[in-house]
Amino acid sequence: MKALAMAAAVIGISLGAAKAQDLAAGEQSFKKCLPCHSVGEGAKNKVGPVLNGLTGRKSGSIEGYSYSEANRTSGITWDEASFLDYIKDPRAKIPSTKMVFAGIKNETEAKALWAYLKQFAVDGKK
């Protein structure tokens, strides 16, 4: 029984370390987004909209940001699957989007970026 509890603790610690690594990698990847987007408390729209509260948000819905018609009418509700599909090649997913970005083709990097972004609530708090 003790061995089982110890194994569970090691797995828990390993998963926590893996999550921390994903968040750190995602934060690094976000540096590619930072010239145009912001997150966190006090985030403001830039060339691109604020990315706080992305999970469950409808594309083209941040108040005060001037989206392209294509983005407003895309019908996308952001979740991990839609984000991973989009971030590979934004212009392929939403033709005529204003977003000029080559994309993140590496799935591990894209997943880490999603893990980083999804931690921010609408108000920017983690």
N, C-alpha and C positions, 0 to 999 in steps of 0.2 A: 504494500500500500504506500509506504514511504517513497519507494522508487517511482511509482506512478505520479505522486504529487510532485516529486522533484522534476520528472520529465515534463509535466504540464507547466511548471514554473519556467523551465528552460525554454519551452516552446513559446510561452507568453512573452518572455524577455526578447527572444529572437524576433517575434512578430512586431514587437514594439520598436526594436532597433531597425527592422526592415521598413516600417512605416516612417520612422524618423529619417532614414536614408532617402526614401521616396520624396518626402517633403523637402529635404535639403536639395535633392536633384531637381525637383520641380521649381524651387525658388531660383536655382541657377538658370534653368530653362526660361523662367519668366523674364529674365534680363533681356531676352530677345523681344519680348512683348512690351517692356517698360517704356520705350520711346513713344508708344502710342496709347497704352492702357495703364490704368492704375488700380490698385486694390488696397484694402485696409481702411482703417479709420481716417477720415478726412480725404479719401480718394475723390478725385474730380475727373470729369470727362476731359479727354485730351483730343488728339486726332481720332482716337477710338473711344468707345464708351467705357465707363467704369465696369470692372468685372466682379465686383462684390455680388453675392447672392446669385451666382450663375445657375446653380442647380435648380431646375424647375422653372426657370425664367423663360419667357417667350422671346424669341429673337426679335430685335427691333423695338424693345419696350422700355428702355431707360429714358426717363424724363429728361428733357433738356439736351438730348443728343440728336443730331440730324442724320438719321439713317438713310441709306439708299432704299428706294421702293422695293428692290429685290430682297433686301434684308427684312424689311417690315412685313412683307407678304410671303416669306419663305415657309411659314408654318412650323418652324423648328421650335421645339421646347428643349432646352439644354439639359442633357444628362450625359453620363460618361460616353455612351455609344454615339450620340449625335456629335459630341465634342470631338471624339477621336476621329470620326469620319470627316468632320469639317476641317480640323487643324492640319490634316495631311495635305490638303490643297483647297484653301478657302474659296478660290474662284471657280473651282470645279463644282463645289457643293452649292454655292450661291453665285451663279453667273451675274455679273453687273454689280457685285458688292463693291463698296469703296475700299475695302480692306486690301491693301497691297502687301502681301506677305507670301513668301515662297512655300511656307508650310513646314511642318515637322513630320518627316517621313518615318522616323524611328519610333516604333510603338512604345518601347520602354520609356523613352523621353516624354512622349505625349501623355502616357499614363501618369508619369510623375508630375507633369505640369497640371493635369486634371486634379490629382491629389492635392497639390498645393492650392489651386484655385478654389476647390470646393470647401476648403476650411473657412473661407470668408463668408460671413452672414451678410445680409442686405446692408446692415449698418457698418460693415467692415470689421466687426469683431470676430476673433477666431473662436 
